[in-house]
Amino acid sequence: MLMTPVYWLYVGVALILFEVMTPGLVSLFFGLSALTVALIVWLVPGIGQGWQWIAFSAFSVVYIFLLRKSLKKVFSGDREVSDSPGDEFAGKLAVVTEAVAQNKPGRVEFGGTTWTAESEQALAVGASVRIIGKKNLTLKVEPV
């Protein structure tokens, strides 16, 4: 079967859609590689079948090495969503519901729900605290 630009386009879109249904963030790069080869075959129609597959393999490896690490941080939640003082929670008061130790997070009640909280100081249950920041779903607090 001769791989035309349309076939490469179908393969690329199918692989990207497959990535939506599976974890791992791998088939996305094969899909991007297939789309790249589709563009190349469309621009240079005389490329042989063997060179198309070599290009597909090479682009797949390049995309995996160049993009996977940075995209995995974005999609796995390792990247901080908010760590700024301008945060909507900053400056608000909360109450400790589970003791917070210096290297052990506890819980505080804020806004009708409990949140994981970290502090530079040990905080006892019932203590009032001020929220000084937020990192993902963990509040940074200090005693009032």
C-alpha contacts under 8 A as a table, 3 or more apart, distances in Angstrom:
res1	aa1	res2	aa2	distance
2	L	49	Q	6.94
3	M	6	V	7.87
3	M	7	Y	5.74
3	M	8	W	6.59
3	M	49	Q	6.89
4	T	7	Y	5.30
4	T	8	W	6.46
4	T	38	A	7.47
4	T	41	V	7.06
4	T	42	W	7.88
5	P	8	W	5.10
5	P	9	L	6.06
5	P	37	V	7.58
5	P	38	A	4.34
5	P	39	L	6.84
5	P	41	V	5.59
5	P	42	W	5.46
6	V	9	L	4.92
6	V	10	Y	6.23
6	V	38	A	6.94
7	Y	10	Y	5.04
7	Y	11	V	6.16
7	Y	38	A	7.76
8	W	11	V	5.04
8	W	12	G	6.04
8	W	34	A	5.43
8	W	35	L	6.30
8	W	37	V	6.75
8	W	38	A	4.93
9	L	12	G	5.10
9	L	13	V	6.19
9	L	34	A	6.65
9	L	35	L	5.48
9	L	38	A	5.64
10	Y	13	V	5.29
10	Y	14	A	6.00
11	V	14	A	5.11
11	V	15	L	6.10
11	V	31	G	6.85
11	V	34	A	6.40
11	V	35	L	7.92
12	G	15	L	5.24
12	G	16	I	6.25
12	G	30	F	7.14
12	G	31	G	3.91
12	G	32	L	6.19
12	G	33	S	7.22
12	G	34	A	4.67
12	G	35	L	5.12
13	V	16	I	5.15
13	V	17	L	6.14
13	V	31	G	6.30
13	V	35	L	7.65
14	A	17	L	5.12
14	A	18	F	6.02
14	A	31	G	7.29
15	L	18	F	4.85
15	L	19	E	6.28
15	L	27	S	5.64
15	L	28	L	6.26
15	L	30	F	6.72
15	L	31	G	4.74
16	I	19	E	5.09
16	I	20	V	6.83
16	I	27	S	6.42
16	I	28	L	4.84
16	I	29	F	7.95
16	I	30	F	7.93
16	I	31	G	5.16
16	I	32	L	7.52
17	L	20	V	5.24
17	L	21	M	6.99
18	F	21	M	5.30
18	F	22	T	6.43
18	F	27	S	6.96
18	F	28	L	7.93
19	E	22	T	5.16
19	E	23	P	6.90
19	E	24	G	7.98
19	E	25	L	6.57
19	E	26	V	7.24
19	E	27	S	5.42
19	E	28	L	5.57
20	V	23	P	7.64
22	T	25	L	7.93
25	L	28	L	6.11
25	L	29	F	7.74
25	L	68	R	7.22
25	L	72	K	7.02
26	V	29	F	5.73
26	V	30	F	7.04
26	V	64	I	7.39
26	V	68	R	7.77
27	S	30	F	5.03
27	S	31	G	6.12
28	L	31	G	5.02
28	L	32	L	6.22
29	F	32	L	4.94
29	F	33	S	6.07
29	F	60	S	5.86
29	F	63	Y	5.76
29	F	64	I	6.01
30	F	33	S	4.94
30	F	34	A	6.18
30	F	56	F	7.85
30	F	60	S	5.24
31	G	34	A	5.07
31	G	35	L	6.25
32	L	35	L	5.08
32	L	36	T	6.16
32	L	60	S	7.63
32	L	63	Y	7.79
33	S	36	T	5.00
33	S	37	V	6.23
33	S	56	F	5.61
33	S	57	S	7.78
33	S	59	F	5.20
33	S	60	S	5.20
33	S	63	Y	7.37
34	A	37	V	5.08
34	A	38	A	6.10
34	A	56	F	6.07
35	L	38	A	4.92
35	L	39	L	6.32
36	T	39	L	5.18
36	T	40	I	6.32
36	T	56	F	7.93
36	T	59	F	7.76
37	V	40	I	4.94
37	V	41	V	5.97
37	V	52	Q	6.69
37	V	55	A	6.71
37	V	56	F	6.12
38	A	41	V	5.20
38	A	42	W	6.03
39	L	42	W	5.08
39	L	43	L	6.16
40	I	43	L	5.10
40	I	44	V	5.88
40	I	45	P	7.93
41	V	44	V	5.04
41	V	45	P	5.04
41	V	46	G	7.55
41	V	47	I	6.48
41	V	52	Q	7.64
42	W	45	P	5.57
44	V	47	I	6.28
47	I	51	W	6.52
47	I	52	Q	6.79
48	G	51	W	5.40
48	G	52	Q	6.38
49	Q	52	Q	5.14
49	Q	53	W	6.54
50	G	53	W	5.30
50	G	54	I	6.27
51	W	54	I	4.95
51	W	55	A	5.99
52	Q	55	A	5.10
52	Q	56	F	6.10
53	W	56	F	4.91
53	W	57	S	6.15
54	I	57	S	5.14
54	I	58	A	6.09
55	A	58	A	5.05
55	A	59	F	5.94
56	F	59	F	5.34
56	F	60	S	6.07
57	S	60	S	5.13
57	S	61	V	6.38
58	A	61	V	5.31
58	A	62	V	6.20
59	F	62	V	4.97
59	F	63	Y	5.95
60	S	63	Y	5.27
60	S	64	I	6.13
61	V	64	I	5.17
61	V	65	F	6.18
62	V	65	F	5.30
62	V	66	L	5.97
63	Y	66	L	5.18
63	Y	67	L	5.55
63	Y	68	R	7.23
64	I	67	L	5.66
64	I	68	R	5.13
65	F	68	R	6.21
65	F	69	K	7.54
66	L	69	K	7.37
67	L	70	S	5.67
67	L	71	L	6.06
68	R	71	L	5.25
68	R	72	K	5.77
69	K	72	K	5.24
69	K	73	K	6.52
70	S	73	K	5.40
70	S	74	V	6.73
71	L	74	V	5.11
71	L	75	F	6.25
72	K	75	F	5.19
72	K	76	S	5.73
73	K	76	S	5.41
73	K	77	G	6.24
73	K	78	D	5.13
73	K	79	R	5.67
74	V	77	G	5.89
74	V	78	D	6.68
74	V	79	R	5.74
75	F	78	D	7.89
76	S	79	R	7.87
77	G	80	E	7.30
80	E	83	D	6.82
80	E	135	K	6.03
80	E	136	N	5.85
81	V	135	K	6.57
81	V	136	N	5.32
82	S	87	D	7.04
82	S	134	K	6.02
82	S	135	K	5.45
82	S	136	N	6.21
83	D	87	D	7.39
83	D	133	G	6.03
83	D	134	K	5.40
83	D	135	K	5.20
83	D	136	N	7.95
84	S	87	D	5.63
84	S	133	G	6.38
84	S	134	K	7.45
85	P	90	A	6.21
85	P	132	I	6.76
85	P	133	G	5.82
86	G	90	A	6.77
87	D	90	A	5.35
87	D	133	G	6.44
87	D	134	K	7.17
89	F	92	K	5.77
89	F	131	I	6.39
89	F	132	I	7.64
89	F	133	G	6.85
89	F	134	K	7.43
90	A	130	R	7.67
90	A	131	I	5.09
90	A	132	I	4.81
90	A	133	G	5.32
90	A	134	K	7.77
91	G	130	R	5.79
91	G	131	I	5.36
91	G	132	I	5.92
92	K	130	R	5.69
92	K	131	I	5.55
93	L	110	F	7.40
93	L	128	S	6.80
93	L	129	V	5.65
93	L	130	R	4.58
93	L	131	I	6.22
94	A	108	V	6.19
94	A	109	E	5.60
94	A	110	F	5.00
94	A	128	S	5.88
94	A	129	V	5.33
94	A	130	R	6.24
94	A	131	I	7.12
95	V	108	V	5.33
95	V	109	E	5.26
95	V	110	F	7.00
95	V	125	V	7.82
95	V	126	G	5.84
95	V	127	A	5.74
95	V	128	S	4.72
95	V	129	V	6.02
96	V	99	A	6.55
96	V	100	V	7.69
96	V	106	G	7.80
96	V	107	R	6.06
96	V	108	V	4.21
96	V	109	E	6.33
96	V	123	L	7.31
96	V	124	A	6.85
96	V	125	V	5.01
96	V	126	G	5.14
96	V	127	A	5.44
96	V	128	S	6.53
96	V	129	V	7.16
97	T	106	G	7.75
97	T	107	R	5.54
97	T	108	V	5.10
97	T	109	E	6.36
97	T	114	T	7.82
97	T	125	V	5.22
97	T	126	G	6.19
98	E	106	G	5.11
98	E	107	R	4.82
98	E	108	V	6.71
98	E	124	A	7.57
98	E	125	V	5.58
99	A	105	P	7.99
99	A	106	G	5.28
99	A	107	R	6.95
99	A	122	A	7.53
99	A	123	L	5.71
99	A	124	A	4.94
99	A	125	V	5.13
100	V	104	K	6.28
100	V	105	P	5.34
100	V	106	G	4.25
100	V	107	R	7.02
100	V	117	A	7.15
100	V	118	E	6.59
100	V	119	S	6.81
100	V	121	Q	7.83
100	V	122	A	5.47
100	V	123	L	4.98
100	V	124	A	6.73
101	A	104	K	4.87
101	A	105	P	6.35
101	A	106	G	7.15
101	A	118	E	7.80
101	A	119	S	7.20
101	A	121	Q	6.62
101	A	122	A	4.34
101	A	123	L	6.45
102	Q	105	P	7.65
102	Q	118	E	7.58
102	Q	119	S	6.13
102	Q	120	E	5.40
102	Q	121	Q	5.29
102	Q	122	A	5.39
103	N	118	E	7.93
104	K	118	E	7.24
105	P	116	T	6.52
105	P	117	A	5.47
105	P	118	E	4.82
105	P	119	S	7.50
106	G	116	T	5.78
106	G	117	A	5.30
106	G	118	E	6.59
107	R	114	T	6.20
107	R	115	W	5.36
107	R	116	T	4.53
107	R	117	A	5.18
108	V	114	T	5.36
108	V	115	W	5.36
108	V	116	T	6.52
108	V	117	A	6.20
109	E	112	G	6.62
109	E	113	T	5.55
109	E	114	T	4.28
109	E	115	W	6.28
110	F	113	T	5.66
110	F	114	T	6.10
110	F	115	W	7.11
115	W	137	L	7.24
115	W	138	T	6.58
115	W	139	L	6.86
116	T	137	L	7.04
116	T	138	T	4.98
116	T	139	L	6.27
117	A	138	T	5.40
117	A	139	L	4.68
117	A	140	K	5.78
117	A	141	V	6.62
118	E	138	T	7.11
118	E	139	L	6.35
118	E	140	K	5.09
118	E	141	V	6.19
119	S	122	A	6.94
119	S	123	L	7.79
119	S	140	K	5.91
119	S	141	V	5.30
119	S	142	E	5.98
120	E	142	E	7.30
121	Q	142	E	7.36
121	Q	143	P	7.97
123	L	127	A	6.65
123	L	143	P	7.30
124	A	127	A	5.76
127	A	143	P	7.43
128	S	143	P	6.36
128	S	144	V	5.93
129	V	141	V	6.07
129	V	142	E	5.42
129	V	143	P	4.42
129	V	144	V	5.05
130	R	141	V	5.48
130	R	142	E	5.40
130	R	143	P	6.20
130	R	144	V	5.91
131	I	134	K	7.89
131	I	139	L	6.59
131	I	140	K	5.84
131	I	141	V	4.42
131	I	142	E	6.59
132	I	139	L	7.68
132	I	140	K	5.55
132	I	141	V	5.42
132	I	142	E	6.93
133	G	139	L	6.00
133	G	140	K	5.01
133	G	141	V	7.13
134	K	137	L	6.86
134	K	138	T	5.73
134	K	139	L	4.45
134	K	140	K	5.62
135	K	138	T	5.31
135	K	139	L	6.43
135	K	140	K	7.55
